[in-house]
Amino acid sequence: MKDNKTNRIINAVCRIFVGIVFIFSGFVKGVDPLGTSYKITEYMTNWSVGSLNFMWATPMATTLSMVLIIIEFTIGVMLITNSYRKITAWVLLLMMCFFTCTTFIDALTNKVDDCGCFGDAIKLTNWQTFWKNIILFVPTIVIFICRKWNIKRHFERETLIALIAIVGMLIFGIYNIKNEPCIDFRPWKVGNVMMPVDEENLEVKSFLTYKNNETGETMEFESKKMMEFIAADSTWTDHWSFVDSRVEDPYEIHADGFSMLGPDGDDYAKDIIGSAEYVLIGTIHDVNKIDAEGIRALQQTHEFCVAKGIDFILLTNALEEEMQAFLYANNLSEMAYYGADATAIKAMMRSNPGFLLLKNAKVLAKWPTRSADDIQQFPFELEY
């Protein structure tokens, strides 16, 4: 491409477009660096090259998450401001080559069902992610070709912009690691109602899918209506063959695969989440990684809830023997606890432990370990 006015406009459009995508992607990951680290861990766990696997790098997942977030965000800022053009173009090209190849393999193998390129803000399928990268690759090539154009540089300005972007995202990411994500894109966001509790006359509906033996047409029928068809036409089942069935439960909790298993193996999630009383849930996704501050937070919160008459339960993925040993060792043996998948627990709270308050299935508040003392300041006497 020649260095002329038209091509400069094309280059500027490409830079701004890719820059906005990278800034947005880096920002939504920066909102929740731990979520990105979980996705990196998932890749390291599921991917391998021959006999070489990447399990050895999983302890560095959080660090790698922050490095990726800072690079992505900074590249976006550099593109928008047209700073460090050659270095930015090279890093951008290498990143796009890596991401495009990775997402293509992932789309073929489906080893990881979501790349997490936009955190929890936007979910894409593996093929959508791959084609997104193909689209981004076109302006990336333009940016790379135009990197050597003779444009006056301002070294001090470019350095200052880079430092602000790096330091700003570093501080932002660390804040969100130490606390909960400042913008919550997950189902258990404060204010969300996790299931209907007040509606009347809601019923569980079952649906049946049948295939027409003559035409091959498939149709889904509500089971009650299908019974009416059969009653009206006794030969109906001779022309239609059963294919599939599904159940639609209006009281299903709005978090995929969420359950709270009691010692008897039954799921108490709907009863607990839909309780008309306050329920404070302490989440523990790794009982072996709770430090002294976390133990103190659990103990003080338990004492406060006992004094106030507030239901306080634990949700953990630990084995029964492991959890019993932890509770007895830390004077928490009276606490009730339920089992859940670690991924489901992390979706509720990133902090380990974390605290989530509900009433009538509505998420009223969330506190990480470092803010556990604030639980005692919550206005429990008010109606929600």
C-alpha positions as CSV (number, residue, x, y, z in Angstrom):
1,M,0.0,0.0,0.0
2,K,1.3,3.4,-1.0
3,D,1.5,6.2,1.6
4,N,-1.3,8.4,0.3
5,K,-4.4,10.1,1.8
6,T,-6.8,7.3,0.9
7,N,-4.7,4.6,2.3
8,R,-4.0,6.6,5.4
9,I,-7.8,6.8,6.0
10,I,-8.1,3.0,5.4
11,N,-5.2,2.4,7.9
12,A,-6.8,4.7,10.5
13,V,-10.2,2.9,10.2
14,C,-8.4,-0.4,10.6
15,R,-6.4,0.8,13.6
16,I,-9.5,2.2,15.3
17,F,-11.6,-0.8,14.6
18,V,-9.1,-3.3,15.9
19,G,-8.1,-1.0,18.7
20,I,-11.6,-0.8,20.0
21,V,-12.0,-4.6,19.9
22,F,-8.7,-5.1,21.8
23,I,-9.5,-2.4,24.4
24,F,-13.0,-3.9,25.0
25,S,-11.6,-7.4,25.2
26,G,-8.8,-6.4,27.6
27,F,-11.2,-4.3,29.7
28,V,-13.9,-7.1,30.2
29,K,-11.1,-9.5,31.0
30,G,-9.6,-7.0,33.4
31,V,-12.9,-6.7,35.2
32,D,-12.5,-10.4,36.2
33,P,-8.8,-11.5,35.9
34,L,-9.6,-14.6,38.0
35,G,-12.2,-15.7,35.5
36,T,-9.6,-15.4,32.7
37,S,-7.2,-17.4,34.8
38,Y,-9.7,-20.2,35.2
39,K,-10.1,-20.2,31.4
40,I,-6.3,-20.4,30.9
41,T,-6.2,-23.2,33.4
42,E,-8.9,-25.0,31.4
43,Y,-6.8,-24.7,28.2
44,M,-3.7,-25.9,30.0
45,T,-5.6,-28.9,31.4
46,N,-7.3,-29.9,28.2
47,W,-4.6,-29.1,25.6
48,S,-1.4,-31.0,24.8
49,V,1.1,-31.3,22.0
50,G,1.9,-35.0,21.6
51,S,3.3,-36.1,25.0
52,L,3.8,-32.5,26.0
53,N,1.2,-31.1,28.3
54,F,0.9,-27.7,30.0
55,M,-0.3,-28.8,33.5
56,W,3.0,-27.6,34.9
57,A,2.1,-24.0,34.1
58,T,-1.3,-23.9,35.9
59,P,0.1,-22.3,39.1
60,M,1.0,-19.3,36.9
61,A,-2.5,-19.0,35.5
62,T,-3.3,-15.7,37.3
63,T,0.0,-14.1,36.4
64,L,-0.5,-15.2,32.8
65,S,-4.0,-13.8,32.9
66,M,-2.8,-10.4,34.0
67,V,0.0,-10.4,31.3
68,L,-2.5,-11.2,28.6
69,I,-5.0,-8.6,29.8
70,I,-2.3,-5.9,30.0
71,I,-0.9,-6.7,26.6
72,E,-4.3,-6.8,24.9
73,F,-5.5,-3.6,26.5
74,T,-2.2,-1.8,25.8
75,I,-2.1,-2.9,22.2
76,G,-5.6,-1.5,21.8
77,V,-4.6,1.8,23.2
78,M,-1.4,1.9,21.1
79,L,-3.5,1.3,17.9
80,I,-6.0,4.1,18.8
81,T,-3.3,6.6,19.5
82,N,-1.1,5.4,16.7
83,S,1.8,4.9,19.1
84,Y,4.9,2.6,18.8
85,R,3.6,1.7,15.4
86,K,6.2,-0.9,14.4
87,I,6.3,-2.8,17.7
88,T,2.5,-2.6,18.0
89,A,2.0,-4.0,14.5
90,W,4.4,-6.9,15.1
91,V,2.9,-7.8,18.5
92,L,-0.6,-7.5,17.0
93,L,0.2,-9.8,14.1
94,L,1.8,-12.4,16.3
95,M,-1.1,-12.4,18.7
96,M,-3.6,-12.7,15.9
97,C,-1.7,-15.6,14.3
98,F,-1.6,-17.4,17.7
99,F,-5.2,-16.7,18.5
100,T,-6.5,-17.6,15.0
101,C,-4.6,-20.9,15.0
102,T,-5.7,-21.7,18.5
103,T,-9.3,-21.0,18.0
104,F,-9.4,-23.0,14.7
105,I,-8.0,-26.1,16.5
106,D,-10.4,-25.5,19.3
107,A,-13.3,-25.2,16.9
108,L,-12.4,-28.5,15.4
109,T,-11.7,-30.4,18.6
110,N,-14.1,-28.5,21.0
111,K,-11.8,-29.3,23.9
112,V,-12.7,-26.0,25.5
113,D,-16.3,-24.8,24.8
114,D,-15.7,-21.1,25.1
115,C,-12.4,-19.3,24.6
116,G,-13.3,-16.5,27.0
117,C,-12.1,-13.8,24.6
118,F,-14.7,-11.4,26.0
119,G,-14.8,-12.8,29.5
120,D,-18.4,-13.3,30.8
121,A,-19.6,-10.2,29.0
122,I,-20.2,-11.9,25.6
123,K,-20.3,-15.6,25.0
124,L,-19.2,-16.9,21.6
125,T,-19.1,-20.5,20.2
126,N,-15.8,-21.8,19.1
127,W,-16.6,-21.3,15.4
128,Q,-17.9,-17.8,16.1
129,T,-14.7,-17.0,17.8
130,F,-12.6,-18.3,14.9
131,W,-14.5,-16.3,12.3
132,K,-14.2,-13.2,14.5
133,N,-10.5,-13.7,14.4
134,I,-10.5,-14.1,10.6
135,I,-12.4,-10.8,10.3
136,L,-9.9,-9.1,12.6
137,F,-7.0,-10.6,10.6
138,V,-7.8,-8.5,7.5
139,P,-7.3,-5.1,9.2
140,T,-4.4,-6.5,11.1
141,I,-2.6,-7.2,7.8
142,V,-3.3,-3.6,6.7
143,I,-1.9,-2.3,9.9
144,F,1.2,-4.4,9.5
145,I,1.8,-3.3,5.9
146,C,1.5,0.3,6.9
147,R,3.8,0.1,9.9
148,K,6.8,1.7,8.1
149,W,5.1,4.8,6.8
150,N,7.0,8.0,7.5
151,I,4.9,9.5,10.3
152,K,6.4,11.9,12.8
153,R,6.9,10.3,16.1
154,H,6.6,11.7,19.6
155,F,8.6,9.4,21.8
156,E,7.8,11.0,25.1
157,R,4.1,11.1,24.4
158,E,4.0,7.4,23.2
159,T,6.0,6.2,26.2
160,L,3.7,8.1,28.6
161,I,0.6,6.6,26.9
162,A,2.0,3.1,27.1
163,L,2.9,3.5,30.8
164,I,-0.5,4.9,31.7
165,A,-2.2,1.9,29.8
166,I,0.0,-0.7,31.5
167,V,0.0,0.7,35.0
168,G,-3.7,1.6,34.8
169,M,-4.8,-1.9,33.8
170,L,-2.4,-3.5,36.3
171,I,-4.0,-1.5,39.2
172,F,-7.5,-2.2,37.8
173,G,-6.8,-5.9,37.5
174,I,-5.3,-6.3,41.0
175,Y,-8.2,-4.4,42.5
176,N,-10.7,-6.9,40.9
177,I,-8.6,-9.8,42.1
178,K,-8.5,-8.6,45.6
179,N,-12.2,-7.8,45.6
180,E,-15.1,-9.1,43.5
181,P,-15.3,-7.9,39.8
182,C,-16.4,-4.3,39.8
183,I,-18.8,-5.1,36.9
184,D,-20.5,-8.4,37.4
185,F,-21.5,-10.2,34.1
186,R,-22.3,-13.5,35.9
187,P,-25.7,-14.9,36.8
188,W,-25.3,-14.2,40.5
189,K,-25.1,-10.4,40.1
190,V,-26.4,-8.3,43.0
191,G,-30.1,-7.4,42.2
192,N,-30.7,-10.5,40.1
193,V,-33.7,-12.8,41.0
194,M,-32.5,-16.3,40.6
195,M,-35.9,-18.0,40.3
196,P,-39.6,-17.1,40.5
197,V,-41.0,-17.3,44.0
198,D,-44.2,-15.1,44.1
199,E,-45.9,-16.1,40.9
200,E,-49.0,-18.3,41.2
201,N,-50.3,-21.0,38.9
202,L,-46.8,-21.8,37.3
203,E,-46.6,-25.4,36.3
204,V,-44.0,-27.7,35.1
205,K,-44.6,-28.5,31.4
206,S,-43.4,-31.4,29.4
207,F,-42.9,-31.4,25.7
208,L,-42.6,-34.3,23.2
209,T,-41.0,-34.2,19.8
210,Y,-42.4,-36.5,17.1
211,K,-41.4,-37.2,13.5
212,N,-44.0,-37.7,10.7
213,N,-43.3,-41.1,9.1
214,E,-44.4,-40.0,5.6
215,T,-42.9,-36.5,5.3
216,G,-40.0,-36.6,7.8
217,E,-41.3,-33.4,9.4
218,T,-40.6,-33.1,13.1
219,M,-42.9,-31.2,15.5
220,E,-42.9,-30.5,19.2
221,F,-46.1,-30.9,21.2
222,E,-47.0,-30.1,24.7
223,S,-47.8,-33.5,26.3
224,K,-51.3,-32.5,27.3
225,K,-52.2,-31.3,23.8
226,M,-50.7,-34.5,22.3
227,M,-53.0,-36.5,24.4
228,E,-55.9,-34.6,22.8
229,F,-54.6,-35.4,19.3
230,I,-54.4,-39.1,20.2
231,A,-57.9,-39.1,21.8
232,A,-59.3,-37.4,18.6
233,D,-57.5,-39.7,16.2
234,S,-56.7,-43.2,17.3
235,T,-54.4,-43.7,14.2
236,W,-52.2,-40.7,15.0
237,T,-49.4,-42.7,16.5
238,D,-49.3,-44.8,13.4
239,H,-48.1,-41.8,11.4
240,W,-45.8,-40.2,14.0
241,S,-42.7,-41.6,15.7
242,F,-41.3,-40.4,19.1
243,V,-38.0,-38.6,18.8
244,D,-37.3,-36.7,22.0
245,S,-38.7,-35.1,25.2
246,R,-37.9,-32.2,27.4
247,V,-39.2,-30.6,30.6
248,E,-39.8,-26.9,31.1
249,D,-39.6,-26.0,34.8
250,P,-40.5,-22.3,35.5
251,Y,-38.9,-22.6,38.9
252,E,-35.5,-23.6,37.5
253,I,-32.6,-21.6,39.0
254,H,-31.2,-19.2,36.5
255,A,-27.7,-20.6,36.7
256,D,-26.8,-23.5,34.5
257,G,-26.2,-26.8,36.3
258,F,-26.5,-25.2,39.8
259,S,-27.2,-27.5,42.7
260,M,-26.8,-27.7,46.5
261,L,-26.5,-31.3,47.5
262,G,-27.1,-32.3,51.1
263,P,-25.5,-35.2,53.0
264,D,-28.4,-37.4,51.8
265,G,-27.6,-36.6,48.2
266,D,-30.8,-34.6,47.6
267,D,-30.7,-31.2,45.9
268,Y,-31.9,-28.4,48.2
269,A,-31.0,-25.5,45.9
270,K,-34.6,-24.4,45.2
271,D,-35.6,-24.5,48.8
272,I,-32.6,-22.6,50.0
273,I,-32.4,-20.0,47.2
274,G,-36.2,-19.4,47.3
275,S,-36.4,-19.0,51.0
276,A,-38.5,-16.1,52.3
277,E,-35.9,-15.6,55.1
278,Y,-32.4,-14.2,54.8
279,V,-29.9,-16.8,53.7
280,L,-26.2,-16.1,53.8
281,I,-24.1,-18.5,51.8
282,G,-20.4,-18.8,52.4
283,T,-18.8,-20.1,49.2
284,I,-15.6,-22.3,49.4
285,H,-14.3,-23.5,46.0
286,D,-11.0,-24.8,47.5
287,V,-10.9,-25.6,51.2
288,N,-7.2,-26.2,51.1
289,K,-6.5,-22.6,50.0
290,I,-8.3,-20.7,52.8
291,D,-5.8,-18.6,54.7
292,A,-6.0,-17.2,58.2
293,E,-8.0,-14.2,57.1
294,G,-10.5,-16.4,55.4
295,I,-10.9,-18.6,58.5
296,R,-11.4,-15.5,60.7
297,A,-14.0,-14.2,58.3
298,L,-15.9,-17.5,58.5
299,Q,-15.7,-17.6,62.3
300,Q,-16.8,-14.0,62.9
301,T,-19.6,-14.2,60.3
302,H,-20.9,-17.4,61.9
303,E,-20.9,-15.9,65.3
304,F,-22.8,-12.8,64.0
305,C,-25.4,-14.9,62.2
306,V,-26.0,-17.1,65.2
307,A,-26.6,-14.0,67.3
308,K,-28.9,-12.4,64.7
309,G,-30.8,-15.6,64.0
310,I,-29.7,-15.5,60.3
311,D,-29.3,-18.7,58.3
312,F,-25.6,-19.1,57.4
313,I,-24.6,-22.1,55.4
314,L,-21.5,-23.2,53.5
315,L,-21.4,-24.2,49.8
316,T,-18.3,-26.3,49.0
317,N,-16.9,-28.8,46.5
318,A,-14.8,-30.5,49.2
319,L,-15.3,-34.2,50.1
320,E,-17.3,-34.9,53.2
321,E,-14.3,-36.1,55.3
322,E,-12.2,-33.1,54.1
323,M,-14.9,-30.6,55.0
324,Q,-15.6,-32.2,58.4
325,A,-12.0,-32.0,59.3
326,F,-11.8,-28.3,58.2
327,L,-14.9,-27.4,60.3
328,Y,-13.8,-29.1,63.4
329,A,-10.3,-27.7,63.2
330,N,-11.7,-24.2,63.0
331,N,-14.5,-24.3,65.6
332,L,-17.2,-24.3,62.9
333,S,-18.5,-27.8,63.4
334,E,-22.1,-26.6,64.0
335,M,-22.3,-25.2,60.5
336,A,-24.5,-26.8,57.8
337,Y,-22.8,-27.3,54.4
338,Y,-23.9,-28.4,51.0
339,G,-22.0,-29.7,48.0
340,A,-21.7,-28.1,44.6
341,D,-19.4,-28.1,41.6
342,A,-16.3,-25.9,41.9
343,T,-17.1,-24.1,38.6
344,A,-20.6,-23.3,39.9
345,I,-19.2,-21.9,43.1
346,K,-16.6,-19.8,41.3
347,A,-19.5,-18.4,39.2
348,M,-21.1,-17.2,42.4
349,M,-18.1,-15.7,44.1
350,R,-14.4,-15.4,43.0
351,S,-13.2,-14.9,46.6
352,N,-12.3,-18.0,48.6
353,P,-14.3,-17.8,50.9
354,G,-16.9,-15.4,49.7
355,F,-20.3,-14.4,51.1
356,L,-23.5,-14.0,49.2
357,L,-26.8,-12.9,50.8
358,L,-30.2,-13.9,49.4
359,K,-33.9,-13.4,50.3
360,N,-36.8,-14.6,48.1
361,A,-34.3,-15.7,45.5
362,K,-32.9,-12.2,45.1
363,V,-29.2,-11.6,45.4
364,L,-29.0,-8.7,47.9
365,A,-25.3,-8.4,48.5
366,K,-21.9,-10.0,48.0
367,W,-18.7,-9.7,50.1
368,P,-15.2,-11.0,49.4
369,T,-13.1,-12.2,52.3
370,R,-11.4,-8.8,52.8
371,S,-14.9,-7.1,53.2
372,A,-16.5,-9.8,55.5
373,D,-16.6,-7.3,58.4
374,D,-19.1,-5.2,56.3
375,I,-21.7,-8.0,56.6
376,Q,-22.4,-6.8,60.1
377,Q,-23.3,-3.3,58.7
378,F,-25.9,-4.6,56.3
379,P,-29.4,-3.3,57.2
380,F,-31.0,-6.7,57.9
381,E,-34.0,-5.1,59.6
382,L,-35.2,-3.6,56.3
383,E,-37.6,-5.5,54.0
384,Y,-36.3,-6.7,50.6
